[in-house]
């Protein structure tokens, strides 16, 4: 078994495509009026705007962060800042050994970027 898609609720699909495109350094793919997918290897990050899909209400932001393991943490920190993420401090080494930073996307979804090789999996 594996997780193959994570859906992030957004309120403006064009803005989400631009933000995540800049953050992830890829254009991704629009798969429907309110869904834009980004290929992350064995997983797809899906931005989903329910209203653009014809639903009457949007979805709330996630309550817990989505964690990404990345090889160039400093580069992702700079891209997150340039793309307009709300940063929650600098890159830090956590008590559990992960080197990471936290931020929120323009839609309030919490994200965490962890330096590959320092991931704590229990």
C-alpha positions in Angstrom: 0.0 0.0 0.0 1.1 3.6 -0.6 -0.3 7.1 -0.6 -0.4 8.3 -4.1 -2.2 11.7 -3.9 -2.5 14.5 -1.3 -5.2 17.1 -1.9 -4.7 20.6 -0.7 -7.8 22.8 -0.5 -7.4 26.2 -2.2 -9.7 29.1 -3.0 -8.2 30.3 -6.2 -6.9 27.6 -8.6 -4.9 30.0 -10.8 -3.1 31.5 -7.8 -2.5 28.0 -6.4 -1.0 26.8 -9.7 1.3 29.9 -9.7 2.3 29.5 -6.1 3.0 25.8 -6.1 4.6 26.1 -9.6 7.1 28.6 -8.2 7.7 26.6 -5.0 8.1 23.3 -6.7 9.9 24.6 -9.8 7.5 22.9 -12.2 4.3 23.9 -14.1 2.2 21.0 -13.1 -0.9 20.0 -15.0 -4.5 21.3 -14.9 -6.7 18.2 -14.9 -10.1 19.9 -14.5 -11.4 23.4 -13.9 -10.6 23.2 -10.2 -7.7 20.7 -10.0 -4.1 21.3 -10.7 -1.6 18.4 -10.1 2.1 18.4 -9.4 4.2 15.3 -9.8 6.3 14.5 -6.7 7.7 11.2 -7.8 5.6 8.5 -6.3 3.0 11.0 -5.2 0.8 13.7 -6.7 0.2 17.0 -4.9 -3.3 18.1 -6.0 -4.5 21.6 -5.5 -8.3 21.5 -5.4 -10.7 24.5 -5.6 -14.1 23.1 -4.9 -16.0 26.2 -6.1 -14.2 26.1 -9.5 -15.3 22.5 -9.7 -19.0 23.6 -9.3 -19.4 22.9 -5.6 -21.3 25.6 -3.6 -18.8 25.9 -0.8 -15.0 25.8 -0.5 -13.1 23.5 1.8 -11.2 24.7 4.9 -7.4 24.7 5.0 -5.7 21.6 6.4 -5.2 21.6 10.2 -1.8 19.7 10.2 1.2 20.3 8.0 2.0 18.3 4.9 5.7 17.3 5.2 8.1 17.2 2.1 11.6 15.8 2.1 13.8 17.9 -0.1 17.5 17.7 -1.0 18.2 21.5 -1.1 16.4 22.9 2.0 18.0 26.4 1.6 16.7 26.6 -2.0 13.2 25.6 -0.9 13.2 28.2 1.9 14.2 30.9 -0.6 11.5 29.8 -3.1 8.9 29.6 -0.4 9.6 33.2 0.6 9.7 34.4 -3.0 6.5 32.6 -3.9 4.6 34.4 -1.0 4.5 31.7 1.7 4.0 32.9 5.3 7.2 31.6 6.9 7.2 30.4 10.6 10.8 31.1 11.3 14.1 30.1 9.9 15.6 26.7 9.0 16.2 24.9 12.3 17.3 21.5 13.6 14.4 20.1 15.6 14.9 18.2 18.9 14.1 14.9 17.1 16.9 15.6 14.6 15.1 16.9 11.5 16.4 20.0 9.8 13.4 21.8 8.6 11.2 24.9 8.2 7.5 25.5 8.5 5.3 27.8 6.4 1.7 28.3 5.2 0.6 28.6 1.6 -1.6 31.6 0.6 -4.7 29.5 1.5 -3.7 28.8 5.0 -2.4 25.2 4.5 0.5 24.4 6.8 3.6 22.9 5.1 6.9 21.6 6.4 10.0 21.1 4.4 12.6 18.7 5.8 16.1 18.2 4.6 16.3 14.7 3.0 18.3 12.3 5.2 17.2 13.9 8.4 13.6 12.7 8.3 12.4 11.2 11.7 10.1 8.3 11.1 9.8 7.0 14.6 
